[in-house]
Amino acid sequence: AVAVCTGTRASLPELPGLDGVGPWTSREATSAEEVPRRLIVVGGGVVATEMATVYQALGSQVTLLVRGKGLLPRMEPFAGELVAEALTAAGAELRTGTPVESVTRENGTVVAVTGTGERIEADEILFATGRAPRTGDIGLETVGLEPGSWLSVDDTLRVEGTDWLYACGDVNHRALLTHQGKYQARIAGDVIGARAAGTAPAAPQPWGPYAATADHHAVPQVVFTDPEAAAVGLSLAEAEQAGHRVRAVDVDLSSVAGAGLYGEGYRGRARMVVDLDENILRGVTFVGPGVGELLHSATVAV
């Protein structure tokens, strides 16, 4: 058996002038030795909001350019709204519905031109516009797979259409999170060992030692903004789209006793998505200072 664990790389858009700008990705943003006076962040997802939070706090004047309508589009709408309010209150400039059409570097200054023709200047520009699999040069074509593609796997982490190739972590596009990659690696190791010994079941049971069920059922994630956003399971919209009969229970976290430990004026919100037919939780989302610590119990519940 062979397991592909090559991960992903930052995906940069095809923009005029990009090659001559020296754009930042998450790698450059987390290894920089100096804080730019002005920073443009392109994107509205997890990396974009986290890096905007960090660099605004470190003293940069951050301008966040978002093609879509808001931040953190894969979470409950209130999560992106509260994070956006906090970034704006911290001094960052947030522009939604603002695609970048081209970039140049003029006398050391980065100039981003938006869809309306506006020129926005900064010292550096960070693109947080998604990830791409690192599978372009590992010989996938020799086994009938497309070089540069994501590797689709079943719940045993075996690549579909093969009987000996496995893929763990970001490269299989199931859940692009470090803890999920570790979880998948443990499952794949058990599966490979059991199959080699002839003891693996023909149809692994969900939540058993040979099935990565959590990848599509209860994936916890924390967005390290200020306030934090944390979620597990389905959002209300996702649950409804999946055909579940659900209702949302919203909670003001300032009314929770533990909020007082953070001082006066704590502001936070939680939503539980309750399945009315099964009487179970389909998903939970928290936004507020320190809410990542609340996610453990929610993950167990979901």
Backbone as CSV, one residue per row, in Angstrom:
resi,resn,N_x,N_y,N_z,CA_x,CA_y,CA_z,C_x,C_y,C_z
1,ALA,0.838,-1.196,0.000,0.000,0.000,0.000,0.875,1.248,0.000
2,VAL,0.366,2.282,-0.639,1.038,3.579,-0.677,0.040,4.637,-0.226
3,ALA,0.450,5.521,0.660,-0.403,6.620,1.118,0.173,7.948,0.638
4,VAL,-0.648,8.728,-0.034,-0.249,10.059,-0.493,-0.645,11.064,0.582
5,CYS,0.333,11.779,1.104,0.095,12.763,2.169,0.842,14.050,1.824
6,THR,0.680,14.512,0.594,1.479,15.632,0.087,0.880,16.996,0.384
7,GLY,-0.339,17.037,0.908,-0.910,18.314,1.314,-1.329,19.207,0.163
8,THR,-1.368,20.500,0.450,-1.807,21.484,-0.531,-0.853,22.669,-0.563
9,ARG,-1.059,23.503,-1.540,-0.332,24.766,-1.662,-1.358,25.875,-1.841
10,ALA,-0.927,27.100,-1.602,-1.824,28.235,-1.808,-2.165,28.362,-3.285
11,SER,-3.417,28.617,-3.570,-3.877,28.790,-4.943,-3.970,30.281,-5.250
12,LEU,-3.163,30.729,-6.193,-3.164,32.144,-6.571,-4.003,32.348,-7.822
13,PRO,-4.757,33.428,-7.894,-5.565,33.687,-9.089,-4.691,34.113,-10.257
14,GLU,-5.206,33.946,-11.446,-4.507,34.406,-12.640,-4.876,35.872,-12.873
15,LEU,-3.985,36.759,-12.428,-4.229,38.196,-12.538,-3.105,38.860,-13.315
16,PRO,-3.419,39.821,-14.152,-2.365,40.586,-14.830,-1.445,41.253,-13.814
17,GLY,-0.137,41.072,-13.991,0.847,41.725,-13.146,1.227,40.979,-11.892
18,LEU,0.564,39.854,-11.609,0.792,39.179,-10.328,2.224,38.680,-10.177
19,ASP,2.806,38.171,-11.245,4.157,37.604,-11.160,5.197,38.625,-10.717
20,GLY,4.984,39.897,-11.043,5.969,40.914,-10.708,5.758,41.587,-9.372
21,VAL,4.752,41.141,-8.628,4.396,41.803,-7.369,5.052,41.144,-6.160
22,GLY,5.325,39.841,-6.249,5.809,39.112,-5.074,4.720,38.977,-4.042
23,PRO,3.578,38.380,-4.406,2.452,38.319,-3.477,2.726,37.416,-2.287
24,TRP,2.117,37.752,-1.175,2.170,36.903,0.004,1.080,35.834,-0.082
25,THR,1.375,34.656,0.480,0.363,33.660,0.798,0.406,33.475,2.313
26,SER,-0.306,32.495,2.816,-0.281,32.263,4.263,1.127,31.945,4.755
27,ARG,1.949,31.338,3.902,3.309,30.990,4.316,4.137,32.250,4.576
28,GLU,4.094,33.202,3.647,4.848,34.445,3.843,4.279,35.253,5.010
29,ALA,2.956,35.232,5.150,2.325,36.013,6.216,2.707,35.503,7.599
30,THR,2.919,34.204,7.719,3.250,33.633,9.026,4.751,33.516,9.265
31,SER,5.557,33.938,8.310,7.012,33.882,8.498,7.678,35.241,8.297
32,ALA,6.883,36.294,8.088,7.435,37.631,7.871,8.174,38.120,9.112
33,GLU,9.270,38.823,8.897,10.063,39.358,10.009,9.800,40.837,10.247
34,GLU,9.075,41.475,9.346,8.695,42.873,9.514,7.202,43.021,9.244
35,VAL,6.607,43.989,9.908,5.183,44.253,9.733,5.018,45.382,8.722
36,PRO,4.365,45.135,7.593,4.179,46.205,6.611,3.271,47.302,7.162
37,ARG,3.549,48.520,6.768,2.720,49.634,7.239,1.300,49.521,6.695
38,ARG,1.185,49.078,5.438,-0.128,48.891,4.810,-0.169,47.490,4.194
39,LEU,-1.269,46.796,4.385,-1.402,45.438,3.866,-2.781,45.254,3.244
40,ILE,-2.795,44.788,2.003,-4.039,44.385,1.357,-4.202,42.883,1.551
41,VAL,-5.363,42.461,2.015,-5.687,41.040,2.136,-6.825,40.742,1.168
42,VAL,-6.591,39.810,0.250,-7.600,39.445,-0.742,-8.231,38.119,-0.336
43,GLY,-9.518,38.132,-0.071,-10.226,36.929,0.350,-11.108,37.216,1.545
44,GLY,-12.037,36.302,1.819,-12.946,36.508,2.940,-13.139,35.289,3.812
45,GLY,-12.264,34.289,3.634,-12.396,33.057,4.392,-11.576,33.039,5.662
46,VAL,-11.226,31.839,6.095,-10.547,31.660,7.375,-9.183,32.332,7.395
47,VAL,-8.334,32.023,6.421,-6.985,32.592,6.404,-7.044,34.107,6.275
48,ALA,-7.909,34.602,5.419,-8.014,36.050,5.215,-8.403,36.766,6.497
49,THR,-9.403,36.265,7.196,-9.862,36.946,8.409,-8.853,36.817,9.544
50,GLU,-8.211,35.649,9.655,-7.207,35.483,10.705,-6.013,36.402,10.478
51,MET,-5.514,36.458,9.251,-4.345,37.291,8.973,-4.690,38.777,9.047
52,ALA,-5.889,39.140,8.646,-6.313,40.534,8.789,-6.357,40.920,10.262
53,THR,-6.858,40.026,11.101,-6.908,40.275,12.542,-5.509,40.447,13.116
54,VAL,-4.611,39.541,12.748,-3.245,39.568,13.276,-2.522,40.842,12.876
55,TYR,-2.536,41.153,11.590,-1.727,42.284,11.126,-2.314,43.626,11.517
56,GLN,-3.629,43.725,11.633,-4.206,44.963,12.146,-3.774,45.166,13.595
57,ALA,-3.743,44.082,14.374,-3.316,44.176,15.772,-1.837,44.507,15.899
58,LEU,-1.031,44.077,14.916,0.407,44.345,14.954,0.767,45.746,14.464
59,GLY,-0.211,46.467,13.944,0.051,47.846,13.551,-0.097,48.160,12.084
60,SER,-0.387,47.166,11.249,-0.626,47.435,9.833,-1.976,48.118,9.647
61,GLN,-2.066,48.898,8.575,-3.376,49.365,8.138,-3.861,48.354,7.102
62,VAL,-4.815,47.527,7.496,-5.270,46.421,6.660,-6.484,46.835,5.842
63,THR,-6.434,46.513,4.555,-7.590,46.658,3.678,-7.971,45.267,3.198
64,LEU,-9.173,44.850,3.518,-9.643,43.511,3.177,-10.565,43.608,1.968
65,LEU,-10.162,42.971,0.865,-10.937,43.002,-0.372,-11.608,41.651,-0.569
66,VAL,-12.929,41.650,-0.554,-13.705,40.410,-0.598,-14.589,40.416,-1.838
67,ARG,-14.465,39.385,-2.653,-15.287,39.297,-3.857,-16.758,39.094,-3.515
68,GLY,-17.031,38.304,-2.491,-18.403,37.970,-2.130,-19.074,39.017,-1.264
69,LYS,-20.190,38.597,-0.644,-21.018,39.528,0.117,-20.558,39.720,1.556
70,GLY,-19.745,38.803,2.068,-19.346,38.921,3.462,-18.217,37.980,3.807
71,LEU,-17.890,37.925,5.098,-16.795,37.096,5.581,-17.302,35.722,6.029
72,LEU,-16.393,34.767,6.036,-16.652,33.405,6.518,-17.949,32.839,5.937
73,PRO,-18.036,32.748,4.614,-19.291,32.348,3.969,-19.735,30.925,4.262
74,ARG,-18.845,30.062,4.757,-19.228,28.681,5.031,-19.757,28.482,6.448
75,MET,-19.799,29.551,7.217,-20.326,29.467,8.579,-21.678,30.173,8.640
76,GLU,-22.301,30.141,9.800,-23.557,30.876,9.982,-23.329,32.351,9.659
77,PRO,-24.288,33.023,9.036,-24.089,34.424,8.647,-23.650,35.331,9.789
78,PHE,-24.161,35.109,10.995,-23.804,36.005,12.098,-22.326,35.914,12.453
79,ALA,-21.678,34.791,12.138,-20.248,34.665,12.433,-19.450,35.679,11.629
80,GLY,-19.678,35.715,10.333,-18.979,36.683,9.497,-19.325,38.114,9.847
81,GLU,-20.577,38.342,10.225,-21.003,39.699,10.568,-20.296,40.206,11.818
82,LEU,-20.208,39.378,12.848,-19.556,39.813,14.086,-18.054,39.985,13.904
83,VAL,-17.426,39.108,13.123,-15.997,39.260,12.848,-15.753,40.521,12.025
84,ALA,-16.624,40.799,11.067,-16.484,42.011,10.255,-16.610,43.264,11.113
85,GLU,-17.567,43.270,12.031,-17.734,44.418,12.921,-16.486,44.642,13.760
86,ALA,-15.901,43.559,14.249,-14.716,43.680,15.094,-13.513,44.182,14.304
87,LEU,-13.333,43.684,13.094,-12.220,44.149,12.265,-12.363,45.633,11.952
88,THR,-13.571,46.043,11.618,-13.811,47.453,11.318,-13.569,48.317,12.549
89,ALA,-14.026,47.850,13.708,-13.815,48.599,14.947,-12.336,48.714,15.289
90,ALA,-11.542,47.718,14.871,-10.099,47.741,15.138,-9.343,48.646,14.171
91,GLY,-10.047,49.153,13.151,-9.415,50.071,12.212,-9.181,49.529,10.827
92,ALA,-9.489,48.245,10.600,-9.322,47.673,9.264,-10.411,48.201,8.338
93,GLU,-10.086,48.251,7.057,-11.066,48.669,6.055,-11.562,47.430,5.331
94,LEU,-12.864,47.208,5.350,-13.467,46.031,4.740,-14.297,46.443,3.536
95,ARG,-13.996,45.837,2.395,-14.755,46.114,1.177,-15.266,44.799,0.602
96,THR,-16.562,44.598,0.669,-17.168,43.408,0.091,-17.635,43.716,-1.330
97,GLY,-17.887,42.660,-2.092,-18.285,42.844,-3.482,-17.226,43.566,-4.292
98,THR,-15.955,43.305,-3.962,-14.844,44.047,-4.574,-13.806,43.081,-5.139
99,PRO,-13.976,42.620,-6.359,-12.963,41.752,-6.967,-11.729,42.542,-7.385
100,VAL,-10.570,41.887,-7.348,-9.323,42.491,-7.817,-9.115,42.070,-9.264
101,GLU,-8.891,43.043,-10.141,-8.743,42.758,-11.568,-7.291,42.698,-12.014
102,SER,-6.410,43.452,-11.359,-4.990,43.435,-11.721,-4.176,43.996,-10.566
103,VAL,-2.874,43.686,-10.567,-1.971,44.211,-9.544,-0.641,44.579,-10.189
104,THR,0.001,45.595,-9.641,1.338,45.991,-10.085,2.127,46.439,-8.861
105,ARG,3.433,46.552,-9.032,4.272,47.147,-7.992,4.996,48.322,-8.624
106,GLU,4.704,49.511,-8.118,5.245,50.748,-8.672,6.121,51.432,-7.631
107,ASN,7.423,51.483,-7.898,8.385,52.089,-6.963,8.273,51.483,-5.561
108,GLY,8.101,50.174,-5.514,8.029,49.467,-4.244,6.647,49.368,-3.639
109,THR,5.684,50.093,-4.200,4.321,50.089,-3.672,3.431,49.168,-4.493
110,VAL,2.676,48.325,-3.822,1.717,47.456,-4.503,0.462,48.260,-4.817
111,VAL,-0.006,48.123,-6.051,-1.243,48.781,-6.464,-2.214,47.709,-6.950
112,ALA,-3.351,47.600,-6.278,-4.402,46.670,-6.690,-5.518,47.464,-7.348
113,VAL,-5.920,47.024,-8.531,-6.994,47.692,-9.260,-8.252,46.837,-9.133
114,THR,-9.324,47.424,-8.626,-10.565,46.682,-8.397,-11.429,46.666,-9.652
115,GLY,-12.555,45.976,-9.547,-13.457,45.871,-10.685,-14.036,47.189,-11.132
116,THR,-14.049,48.187,-10.250,-14.566,49.506,-10.618,-13.473,50.431,-11.138
117,GLY,-12.233,49.922,-11.185,-11.117,50.738,-11.646,-10.410,51.499,-10.549
118,GLU,-10.854,51.348,-9.310,-10.207,52.033,-8.191,-8.828,51.440,-7.928
119,ARG,-7.877,52.290,-7.602,-6.513,51.867,-7.284,-6.314,51.919,-5.770
120,ILE,-5.906,50.800,-5.195,-5.668,50.716,-3.758,-4.201,50.383,-3.550
121,GLU,-3.513,51.198,-2.748,-2.072,51.036,-2.563,-1.749,50.403,-1.210
122,ALA,-0.654,49.636,-1.193,-0.180,49.012,0.046,1.289,48.660,-0.114
123,ASP,1.890,48.245,0.993,3.290,47.814,0.947,3.410,46.337,0.578
124,GLU,2.410,45.539,0.960,2.372,44.124,0.598,0.929,43.735,0.316
125,ILE,0.772,42.625,-0.420,-0.562,42.110,-0.703,-0.582,40.610,-0.419
126,LEU,-1.564,40.181,0.343,-1.714,38.784,0.743,-2.934,38.195,0.045
127,PHE,-2.729,37.092,-0.664,-3.840,36.395,-1.305,-4.214,35.170,-0.472
128,ALA,-5.438,35.162,0.023,-5.982,34.022,0.762,-7.191,33.534,-0.021
129,THR,-6.904,32.949,-1.179,-7.943,32.636,-2.162,-8.040,31.141,-2.444
130,GLY,-7.812,30.340,-1.423,-8.015,28.909,-1.579,-6.733,28.106,-1.641
131,ARG,-6.891,26.796,-1.752,-5.780,25.858,-1.771,-5.890,24.943,-2.991
132,ALA,-4.754,24.402,-3.420,-4.699,23.451,-4.529,-3.857,22.256,-4.099
133,PRO,-4.180,21.045,-4.582,-3.454,19.851,-4.135,-2.046,19.781,-4.705
134,ARG,-1.121,19.266,-3.914,0.255,19.046,-4.378,0.354,17.641,-4.992
135,THR,-0.218,17.493,-6.157,-0.203,16.181,-6.819,0.234,16.283,-8.277
136,GLY,0.846,17.392,-8.634,1.189,17.599,-10.041,2.398,16.828,-10.521
137,ASP,3.284,16.422,-9.621,4.545,15.825,-10.062,4.882,14.542,-9.312
138,ILE,3.872,13.780,-8.925,4.138,12.543,-8.179,3.821,11.292,-8.999
139,GLY,3.516,11.470,-10.285,3.310,10.317,-11.160,1.912,9.742,-11.168
140,LEU,0.904,10.544,-10.857,-0.462,10.026,-10.862,-0.873,9.470,-12.217
141,GLU,-0.310,10.054,-13.283,-0.679,9.597,-14.620,-0.295,8.139,-14.861
142,THR,0.672,7.635,-14.113,1.110,6.245,-14.303,0.106,5.238,-13.750
143,VAL,-0.839,5.717,-12.940,-1.863,4.816,-12.400,-3.258,5.250,-12.841
144,GLY,-3.311,6.024,-13.934,-4.591,6.403,-14.508,-5.307,7.542,-13.832
145,LEU,-4.594,8.331,-13.027,-5.197,9.479,-12.355,-4.665,10.773,-12.938
146,GLU,-5.402,11.848,-12.770,-5.056,13.137,-13.361,-4.041,13.872,-12.495
147,PRO,-2.863,14.201,-13.051,-1.883,14.980,-12.278,-2.471,16.323,-11.850
148,GLY,-2.177,16.722,-10.632,-2.669,17.997,-10.129,-4.082,17.962,-9.596
149,SER,-4.702,16.784,-9.549,-6.092,16.685,-9.105,-6.179,16.329,-7.625
150,TRP,-7.342,16.609,-7.041,-7.644,16.113,-5.704,-7.840,14.607,-5.781
151,LEU,-7.497,13.894,-4.728,-7.634,12.441,-4.710,-8.883,12.052,-3.921
152,SER,-9.927,11.676,-4.632,-11.176,11.283,-3.981,-11.014,9.918,-3.323
153,VAL,-11.457,9.823,-2.081,-11.296,8.583,-1.319,-12.629,8.138,-0.727
154,ASP,-12.699,6.851,-0.365,-13.853,6.364,0.386,-13.576,6.535,1.883
155,ASP,-14.447,6.022,2.720,-14.284,6.234,4.162,-13.112,5.470,4.761
156,THR,-12.517,4.548,3.998,-11.305,3.878,4.479,-10.057,4.613,4.009
157,LEU,-10.227,5.756,3.373,-9.164,6.601,2.837,-8.483,5.986,1.618
158,ARG,-9.084,4.980,1.010,-8.541,4.396,-0.208,-9.013,5.206,-1.409
159,VAL,-8.083,5.526,-2.304,-8.411,6.326,-3.479,-9.375,5.548,-4.364
160,GLU,-10.440,6.204,-4.762,-11.467,5.547,-5.566,-10.889,5.046,-6.883
161,GLY,-11.236,3.821,-7.242,-10.745,3.223,-8.474,-9.443,2.473,-8.325
162,THR,-8.898,2.408,-7.106,-7.656,1.669,-6.860,-7.874,0.697,-5.710
163,ASP,-6.960,-0.259,-5.567,-7.068,-1.176,-4.428,-5.852,-1.127,-3.512
164,TRP,-4.904,-0.211,-3.784,-3.684,-0.158,-2.972,-3.230,1.264,-2.648
165,LEU,-3.897,2.267,-3.225,-3.478,3.658,-3.042,-4.409,4.362,-2.061
166,TYR,-3.814,5.056,-1.094,-4.566,5.784,-0.069,-4.158,7.262,-0.099
167,ALA,-5.004,8.122,0.427,-4.687,9.551,0.494,-5.209,10.114,1.807
168,CYS,-4.330,10.775,2.547,-4.687,11.327,3.860,-4.400,12.824,3.897
169,GLY,-5.217,13.547,4.642,-4.975,14.974,4.823,-5.597,15.825,3.733
170,ASP,-5.083,17.033,3.596,-5.666,18.008,2.680,-5.816,17.492,1.259
171,VAL,-4.905,16.607,0.836,-4.855,16.192,-0.560,-6.129,15.476,-1.009
172,ASN,-6.920,14.943,-0.067,-8.162,14.284,-0.478,-9.377,15.211,-0.430
173,HIS,-9.172,16.438,0.027,-10.192,17.493,-0.038,-11.432,17.190,0.803
174,ARG,-11.315,16.314,1.776,-12.467,16.018,2.634,-12.620,17.042,3.745
175,ALA,-11.542,17.371,4.413,-11.568,18.346,5.507,-10.163,18.902,5.652
176,LEU,-9.945,20.121,5.171,-8.601,20.697,5.109,-8.203,21.299,6.456
177,LEU,-8.015,20.423,7.433,-7.660,20.834,8.782,-6.616,19.871,9.328
178,THR,-5.658,20.393,10.092,-4.571,19.565,10.607,-5.085,18.385,11.420
179,HIS,-6.024,18.643,12.329,-6.494,17.551,13.186,-7.231,16.480,12.395
180,GLN,-7.888,16.868,11.295,-8.550,15.860,10.474,-7.532,15.020,9.712
181,GLY,-6.427,15.636,9.297,-5.373,14.874,8.638,-4.794,13.812,9.559
182,LYS,-4.589,14.173,10.825,-4.072,13.207,11.803,-5.085,12.083,12.039
183,TYR,-6.330,12.464,12.135,-7.410,11.480,12.314,-7.436,10.502,11.144
184,GLN,-7.360,11.040,9.927,-7.378,10.184,8.746,-6.166,9.260,8.704
185,ALA,-5.009,9.766,9.092,-3.794,8.946,9.067,-3.923,7.755,10.011
186,ARG,-4.521,7.980,11.179,-4.712,6.867,12.117,-5.652,5.814,11.528
187,ILE,-6.742,6.287,10.914,-7.692,5.356,10.298,-7.018,4.576,9.175
188,ALA,-6.307,5.291,8.293,-5.660,4.634,7.156,-4.639,3.602,7.616
189,GLY,-3.873,3.930,8.647,-2.894,2.981,9.166,-3.550,1.706,9.663
190,ASP,-4.661,1.855,10.394,-5.381,0.680,10.883,-5.954,-0.139,9.730
191,VAL,-6.493,0.565,8.727,-7.080,-0.124,7.575,-6.022,-0.918,6.818
192,ILE,-4.898,-0.267,6.523,-3.836,-0.933,5.760,-3.324,-2.164,6.509
193,GLY,-3.119,-2.012,7.813,-2.652,-3.142,8.605,-3.650,-4.283,8.634
194,ALA,-4.934,-3.943,8.805,-5.968,-4.978,8.873,-6.138,-5.680,7.532
195,ARG,-6.064,-4.928,6.462,-6.199,-5.566,5.149,-5.008,-6.468,4.842
196,ALA,-3.831,-6.038,5.254,-2.648,-6.882,5.040,-2.746,-8.178,5.838
197,ALA,-3.369,-8.102,7.005,-3.506,-9.285,7.857,-4.740,-10.112,7.524
198,GLY,-5.575,-9.571,6.629,-6.789,-10.286,6.255,-7.889,-10.209,7.280
199,THR,-7.840,-9.212,8.159,-8.841,-9.098,9.227,-9.782,-7.907,9.055
200,ALA,-9.631,-7.157,7.980,-10.475,-5.977,7.766,-11.868,-6.401,7.325
201,PRO,-12.914,-5.783,7.859,-14.274,-6.124,7.428,-14.519,-5.670,5.996
202,ALA,-15.385,-6.380,5.296,-15.697,-6.017,3.915,-16.394,-4.668,3.852
203,ALA,-17.228,-4.386,4.845,-17.958,-3.115,4.894,-17.761,-2.509,6.282
204,PRO,-16.770,-1.653,6.454,-16.492,-1.053,7.766,-17.702,-0.310,8.324
205,GLN,-17.941,-0.463,9.611,-19.056,0.201,10.254,-18.732,1.667,10.519
206,PRO,-19.704,2.566,10.312,-19.486,3.978,10.639,-19.032,4.138,12.086
207,TRP,-18.100,5.032,12.311,-17.526,5.338,13.612,-16.662,4.201,14.161
208,GLY,-16.438,3.165,13.365,-15.555,2.103,13.795,-14.101,2.457,13.524
209,PRO,-13.173,1.541,13.832,-11.740,1.838,13.668,-11.275,1.889,12.224
210,TYR,-12.150,1.509,11.291,-11.733,1.449,9.893,-12.533,2.391,8.989
211,ALA,-13.178,3.406,9.562,-13.981,4.339,8.763,-13.816,5.760,9.282
212,ALA,-13.469,6.679,8.385,-13.285,8.090,8.751,-14.621,8.824,8.686
213,THR,-15.552,8.389,9.521,-16.908,8.932,9.497,-16.951,10.407,9.863
214,ALA,-16.090,10.838,10.762,-16.142,12.223,11.244,-15.871,13.236,10.143
215,ASP,-15.230,12.814,9.053,-14.904,13.751,7.979,-16.131,14.435,7.406
216,HIS,-17.260,13.744,7.412,-18.452,14.343,6.819,-19.621,14.387,7.803
217,HIS,-19.304,14.306,9.078,-20.378,14.352,10.072,-20.147,15.410,11.145
218,ALA,-18.957,15.438,11.708,-18.724,16.331,12.851,-17.290,16.832,12.839
219,VAL,-17.009,17.770,11.961,-15.660,18.329,11.850,-15.598,19.636,12.632
220,PRO,-14.881,19.673,13.753,-14.772,20.919,14.519,-13.742,21.860,13.905
221,GLN,-14.026,23.144,13.972,-13.094,24.138,13.440,-13.195,25.424,14.245
222,VAL,-12.037,26.011,14.544,-11.981,27.307,15.214,-11.289,28.298,14.294
223,VAL,-11.885,29.464,14.131,-11.276,30.554,13.371,-10.699,31.524,14.394
224,PHE,-9.385,31.718,14.347,-8.711,32.491,15.393,-8.674,33.978,15.049
225,THR,-9.867,34.533,15.007,-10.043,35.967,14.874,-10.312,36.528,16.266
226,ASP,-10.654,37.791,16.355,-11.015,38.399,17.629,-12.302,39.194,17.420
227,PRO,-13.469,38.608,17.731,-13.703,37.396,18.507,-13.470,36.123,17.698
228,GLU,-13.272,35.017,18.421,-13.141,33.729,17.759,-14.492,33.289,17.192
229,ALA,-14.424,32.469,16.143,-15.615,31.807,15.615,-15.327,30.310,15.623
230,ALA,-16.254,29.522,16.133,-16.043,28.081,16.245,-17.323,27.364,15.841
231,ALA,-17.170,26.254,15.127,-18.354,25.539,14.655,-18.060,24.060,14.482
232,VAL,-19.120,23.263,14.565,-19.034,21.831,14.291,-20.369,21.393,13.696
233,GLY,-20.319,20.465,12.757,-21.540,19.975,12.137,-22.079,20.924,11.090
234,LEU,-23.401,20.908,10.906,-24.052,21.657,9.840,-24.541,23.020,10.320
235,SER,-24.497,23.985,9.423,-25.171,25.256,9.680,-26.663,25.055,9.435
236,LEU,-27.457,26.053,9.789,-28.901,25.957,9.569,-29.201,25.769,8.092
237,ALA,-28.555,26.557,7.241,-28.804,26.462,5.802,-28.390,25.101,5.257
238,GLU,-27.251,24.588,5.709,-26.785,23.279,5.240,-27.735,22.166,5.661
239,ALA,-28.227,22.251,6.881,-29.153,21.227,7.367,-30.455,21.246,6.569
240,GLU,-30.951,22.438,6.280,-32.181,22.546,5.493,-31.970,22.038,4.076
241,GLN,-30.821,22.365,3.490,-30.525,21.895,2.140,-30.394,20.380,2.087
242,ALA,-29.959,19.777,3.194,-29.820,18.318,3.256,-31.159,17.620,3.490
243,GLY,-32.223,18.392,3.649,-33.549,17.815,3.808,-33.969,17.533,5.232
244,HIS,-33.193,18.005,6.205,-33.559,17.781,7.606,-34.598,18.815,8.054
245,ARG,-35.515,18.399,8.894,-36.480,19.328,9.486,-35.874,19.838,10.783
246,VAL,-35.433,21.081,10.762,-34.648,21.615,11.875,-35.168,22.983,12.304
247,ARG,-34.716,23.390,13.473,-34.933,24.767,13.916,-33.663,25.255,14.592
248,ALA,-33.487,26.567,14.599,-32.308,27.177,15.208,-32.650,27.693,16.599
249,VAL,-31.777,27.395,17.545,-31.898,27.932,18.901,-30.721,28.873,19.113
250,ASP,-30.993,30.167,19.186,-29.944,31.170,19.330,-29.802,31.583,20.793
251,VAL,-28.559,31.736,21.216,-28.265,32.062,22.614,-27.318,33.251,22.672
252,ASP,-27.644,34.231,23.499,-26.751,35.351,23.771,-25.735,34.890,24.808
253,LEU,-24.477,34.762,24.397,-23.465,34.220,25.301,-23.135,35.142,26.469
254,SER,-23.526,36.395,26.382,-23.268,37.287,27.518,-24.087,36.881,28.739
255,SER,-25.133,36.076,28.515,-25.969,35.621,29.627,-25.441,34.346,30.271
256,VAL,-24.388,33.763,29.686,-23.787,32.555,30.248,-22.863,32.952,31.392
257,ALA,-22.921,32.217,32.492,-22.182,32.600,33.698,-20.693,32.787,33.436
258,GLY,-20.098,31.908,32.650,-18.661,31.989,32.406,-18.231,33.233,31.667
259,ALA,-19.176,33.912,30.992,-18.814,35.117,30.250,-18.282,36.201,31.173
260,GLY,-18.733,36.190,32.421,-18.278,37.196,33.366,-16.796,37.120,33.659
261,LEU,-16.189,35.953,33.424,-14.751,35.813,33.657,-13.937,36.658,32.693
262,TYR,-14.532,37.018,31.566,-13.826,37.827,30.572,-13.996,39.320,30.823
263,GLY,-14.745,39.673,31.838,-14.927,41.078,32.153,-16.265,41.596,31.686
264,GLU,-16.500,42.855,31.964,-17.766,43.468,31.585,-17.825,43.669,30.076
265,GLY,-19.041,43.654,29.573,-19.232,43.937,28.157,-18.946,42.777,27.232
266,TYR,-18.902,41.548,27.776,-18.680,40.382,26.906,-19.788,40.327,25.861
267,ARG,-19.375,40.089,24.624,-20.346,39.990,23.539,-20.104,38.702,22.767
268,GLY,-21.129,37.883,22.640,-20.989,36.634,21.909,-22.344,36.040,21.592
269,ARG,-22.321,35.086,20.683,-23.576,34.484,20.248,-23.341,33.020,19.898
270,ALA,-24.352,32.209,20.125,-24.276,30.798,19.767,-25.559,30.388,19.058
271,ARG,-25.434,29.395,18.203,-26.611,28.822,17.540,-26.509,27.309,17.554
272,MET,-27.576,26.668,18.001,-27.687,25.216,17.933,-28.732,24.861,16.883
273,VAL,-28.382,23.973,15.979,-29.304,23.515,14.941,-29.872,22.175,15.396
274,VAL,-31.155,22.172,15.728,-31.802,21.005,16.335,-32.645,20.283,15.296
275,ASP,-32.439,18.978,15.172,-33.245,18.144,14.284,-34.542,17.785,15.010
276,LEU,-35.665,18.231,14.466,-36.945,18.053,15.140,-37.465,16.625,15.053
277,ASP,-37.005,15.862,14.081,-37.459,14.481,13.936,-36.608,13.505,14.737
278,GLU,-35.300,13.726,14.740,-34.388,12.801,15.414,-34.056,13.223,16.848
279,ASN,-34.422,14.477,17.210,-34.101,15.013,18.542,-32.603,14.975,18.827
280,ILE,-31.836,15.410,17.842,-30.381,15.477,17.982,-29.909,16.842,17.497
281,LEU,-28.666,17.159,17.824,-28.045,18.370,17.307,-27.393,18.065,15.966
282,ARG,-27.694,18.876,14.971,-27.047,18.743,13.667,-25.811,19.631,13.563
283,GLY,-25.766,20.698,14.348,-24.618,21.587,14.294,-24.688,22.640,15.376
284,VAL,-23.522,23.188,15.705,-23.425,24.251,16.709,-22.384,25.258,16.238
285,THR,-22.685,26.543,16.400,-21.749,27.616,16.055,-21.660,28.593,17.217
286,PHE,-20.434,28.997,17.537,-20.194,29.992,18.583,-19.395,31.143,17.996
287,VAL,-19.651,32.355,18.458,-18.801,33.505,18.158,-18.641,34.307,19.439
288,GLY,-17.386,34.588,19.803,-17.119,35.367,21.002,-15.717,35.087,21.508
289,PRO,-15.231,35.873,22.446,-13.903,35.634,23.016,-13.815,34.263,23.687
290,GLY,-12.813,33.486,23.331,-12.565,32.213,23.986,-13.533,31.097,23.673
291,VAL,-14.353,31.239,22.631,-15.373,30.212,22.386,-14.785,28.903,21.864
292,GLY,-13.532,28.920,21.429,-12.912,27.669,21.013,-12.927,26.628,22.113
293,GLU,-12.929,27.087,23.370,-12.952,26.166,24.505,-14.323,25.523,24.700
294,LEU,-15.353,26.089,24.074,-16.696,25.520,24.191,-16.955,24.443,23.150
295,LEU,-16.080,24.358,22.166,-16.347,23.508,21.011,-16.226,22.018,21.321
296,HIS,-15.436,21.662,22.336,-15.223,20.247,22.646,-16.542,19.559,23.001
297,SER,-17.291,20.166,23.908,-18.546,19.550,24.333,-19.554,19.529,23.191
298,ALA,-19.547,20.573,22.360,-20.462,20.608,21.222,-20.135,19.509,20.222
299,THR,-18.851,19.247,20.026,-18.439,18.195,19.093,-18.913,16.831,19.576
300,VAL,-18.784,16.576,20.868,-19.268,15.314,21.430,-20.782,15.203,21.253
301,ALA,-21.495,16.313,21.471,-22.950,16.297,21.363,-23.400,16.037,19.935
302,VAL,-22.727,16.640,18.977,-23.100,16.452,17.572,-22.725,15.055,17.103
